[in-house]
């Protein structure tokens, strides 16, 4: 685990086995007659982040003194590990000097700003946009009635469902986009749509509509049937173009948030 606080990058025995995070949601609870309640959410109240470790080696004493200096200064510093990034103030630092090369320590940081939540909000926004576009794509797919397109869109729907199960616990937009299989999966759907377009284009081109009635020409019933077929094909082509645009937007959204190219 990579862990850093201000200018200190922890390593070896300095890194704890675990770092707790989280906190409370501040609530104003109004108790009404009859037992009913009205609860107002006042916002998050992040808990202090605490951990302990052990400085070991020739740099132990200077590193411990640097952390104690941060505590004395009371200024905001960046705390980061994994996907977590916080602006914090070092509230408490305690060290147990055993010798210059062996100094166990414990530290408590008070959260000023959770920078990770900006990424979480982006991931949640991506989910909402994808679900909205998926609903539109599913409706258009039903109108198109092409098996390959339906199967491909269903695959995207399953991937989005899997992604939603991880939101908002997944705070990485890149991970979120990968969970939707990025543009690789959407690219497969677009390929299926392009194939369906080519099929419809071919059907339109192959359907001759000749309204002239020379001797031996097409009877009115055949002309009417051809016109009906072409009108249906043009309707399908319009739906395919709309579907392609919707899926293209989904591909751009996943790419912009770090999805697979």
PEJORA-V626757 format. One record per residue. N is the residue number from 0. RES is the residue in one small letter. PHI is phi in whole degrees, 0 to 359 (* if undefined). PSI is psi in radians with two decimals (999 if undefined). Layout:
N_RES_PHI_PSI + N_RES_PHI_PSI
This chain:
0_x_*_2.25 + 1_x_273_2.18 + 2_x_226_2.27 + 3_x_219_2.61 + 4_x_219_2.01 + 5_x_59_-2.18 + 6_x_266_0.13 + 7_x_259_2.15 + 8_x_253_2.06 + 9_x_278_2.62 + 10_x_207_2.84 + 11_x_58_-2.26 + 12_x_288_-0.14 + 13_x_286_-0.38 + 14_x_273_2.25 + 15_x_284_2.86 + 16_x_291_-0.54 + 17_x_208_2.71 + 18_x_229_2.00 + 19_x_285_2.58 + 20_x_212_2.95 + 21_x_127_-2.54 + 22_x_150_-2.71 + 23_x_245_2.89 + 24_x_253_2.09 + 25_x_289_2.25 + 26_x_233_2.46 + 27_x_252_1.95 + 28_x_259_2.06 + 29_x_255_1.99 + 30_x_268_2.10 + 31_x_259_2.81 + 32_x_303_2.46 + 33_x_90_0.01 + 34_x_94_-0.10 + 35_x_290_2.72 + 36_x_227_2.54 + 37_x_241_2.16 + 38_x_244_2.14 + 39_x_257_2.22 + 40_x_277_2.19 + 41_x_257_-0.03 + 42_x_116_2.91 + 43_x_287_2.60 + 44_x_232_1.59 + 45_x_293_2.37 + 46_x_285_2.73 + 47_x_298_2.61 + 48_x_255_2.10 + 49_x_235_2.52 + 50_x_200_2.97 + 51_x_219_2.75 + 52_x_199_-2.75 + 53_x_213_2.08 + 54_x_283_2.29 + 55_x_219_2.27 + 56_x_117_-3.11 + 57_x_295_-0.39 + 58_x_266_0.18 + 59_x_299_-0.89 + 60_x_294_-0.84 + 61_x_300_-0.64 + 62_x_291_-0.70 + 63_x_297_-0.70 + 64_x_293_-0.58 + 65_x_295_-0.74 + 66_x_294_-0.66 + 67_x_292_-0.56 + 68_x_296_-0.71 + 69_x_300_-0.71 + 70_x_296_-0.72 + 71_x_292_-0.66 + 72_x_292_-0.63 + 73_x_67_0.45 + 74_x_261_2.79 + 75_x_290_2.37 + 76_x_224_2.82 + 77_x_270_2.21 + 78_x_251_2.21 + 79_x_217_2.41 + 80_x_202_2.56 + 81_x_52_-2.20 + 82_x_267_0.06 + 83_x_264_2.32 + 84_x_222_2.15 + 85_x_228_2.48 + 86_x_271_2.13 + 87_x_226_2.86 + 88_x_242_2.32 + 89_x_287_1.88 + 90_x_278_-0.67 + 91_x_212_2.35 + 92_x_223_2.21 + 93_x_229_2.33 + 94_x_232_2.54 + 95_x_247_1.65 + 96_x_290_1.95 + 97_x_261_-0.75 + 98_x_195_3.00 + 99_x_300_-0.29 + 100_x_249_0.07 + 101_x_213_1.75 + 102_x_226_1.71 + 103_x_294_2.62 + 104_x_214_2.84 + 105_x_220_2.62 + 106_x_217_2.52 + 107_x_232_2.23 + 108_x_242_2.33 + 109_x_264_2.25 + 110_x_283_2.21 + 111_x_265_-0.76 + 112_x_210_2.28 + 113_x_266_1.71 + 114_x_289_-0.35 + 115_x_296_-0.47 + 116_x_292_-0.44 + 117_x_297_-0.69 + 118_x_290_-0.67 + 119_x_297_-0.71 + 120_x_296_-0.65 + 121_x_296_-0.70 + 122_x_295_-0.72 + 123_x_294_-0.69 + 124_x_297_-0.67 + 125_x_299_-0.74 + 126_x_300_-0.79 + 127_x_297_-0.75 + 128_x_295_-0.73 + 129_x_293_-0.72 + 130_x_296_-0.73 + 131_x_298_-0.80 + 132_x_292_-0.61 + 133_x_296_-0.70 + 134_x_300_-0.77 + 135_x_295_-0.74 + 136_x_295_-0.67 + 137_x_295_-0.73 + 138_x_297_-0.75 + 139_x_292_-0.61 + 140_x_297_-0.69 + 141_x_297_-0.63 + 142_x_288_-0.61 + 143_x_290_-0.78 + 144_x_70_0.56 + 145_x_257_2.19 + 146_x_301_-0.78 + 147_x_297_-0.71 + 148_x_292_-0.75 + 149_x_300_-0.80 + 150_x_297_-0.72 + 151_x_293_-0.76 + 152_x_294_-0.66 + 153_x_299_-0.63 + 154_x_296_-0.72 + 155_x_296_-0.73 + 156_x_300_-0.71 + 157_x_294_-0.71 + 158_x_296_-0.71 + 159_x_294_-0.67 + 160_x_298_-0.73 + 161_x_296_-0.68 + 162_x_295_-0.75 + 163_x_300_-0.57 + 164_x_296_-0.34 + 165_x_258_0.08 + 166_x_256_2.37 + 167_x_263_0.32 + 168_x_293_-0.49 + 169_x_274_1.98 + 170_x_258_0.14 + 171_x_257_2.11 + 172_x_297_-0.59 + 173_x_295_-0.74 + 174_x_296_-0.68 + 175_x_299_-0.83 + 176_x_295_-0.66 + 177_x_295_-0.58 + 178_x_295_-0.45 + 179_x_271_0.15 + 180_x_68_0.30 + 181_x_55_-2.70 + 182_x_280_-0.16 + 183_x_297_-0.83 + 184_x_292_-0.78 + 185_x_295_-0.59 + 186_x_299_-0.62 + 187_x_296_-0.65 + 188_x_292_-0.75 + 189_x_298_-0.62 + 190_x_296_-0.73 + 191_x_296_-0.69 + 192_x_294_-0.72 + 193_x_298_-0.68 + 194_x_296_-0.70 + 195_x_294_-0.67 + 196_x_300_-0.79 + 197_x_298_-0.67 + 198_x_296_-0.78 + 199_x_293_-0.73 + 200_x_302_-0.75 + 201_x_296_-0.70 + 202_x_296_-0.68 + 203_x_294_-0.77 + 204_x_295_-0.60 + 205_x_279_-0.18 + 206_x_264_1.82 + 207_x_276_2.37 + 208_x_237_1.76 + 209_x_245_1.92 + 210_x_275_-0.16 + 211_x_289_2.59 + 212_x_235_1.12 + 213_x_290_3.04 + 214_x_302_2.24 + 215_x_81_0.11 + 216_x_288_3.08 + 217_x_293_2.37 + 218_x_290_2.76 + 219_x_305_-0.64 + 220_x_296_-0.69 + 221_x_292_-0.70 + 222_x_297_-0.75 + 223_x_299_-0.73 + 224_x_296_-0.71 + 225_x_295_-0.73 + 226_x_298_-0.75 + 227_x_298_-0.74 + 228_x_297_-0.74 + 229_x_293_-0.70 + 230_x_300_-0.72 + 231_x_294_-0.73 + 232_x_295_-0.71 + 233_x_296_-0.63 + 234_x_297_-0.76 + 235_x_297_-0.69 + 236_x_296_-0.69 + 237_x_298_-0.78 + 238_x_296_-0.65 + 239_x_293_-0.68 + 240_x_296_-0.73 + 241_x_295_-0.72 + 242_x_297_-0.74 + 243_x_299_-0.72 + 244_x_296_-0.73 + 245_x_295_-0.81 + 246_x_294_-0.62 + 247_x_298_-0.71 + 248_x_297_-0.71 + 249_x_298_-0.71 + 250_x_296_-0.73 + 251_x_296_-0.73 + 252_x_299_-0.78 + 253_x_292_-0.62 + 254_x_294_-0.78 + 255_x_294_-0.38 + 256_x_258_0.24 + 257_x_101_0.33 + 258_x_288_3.00 + 259_x_293_2.37 + 260_x_288_999
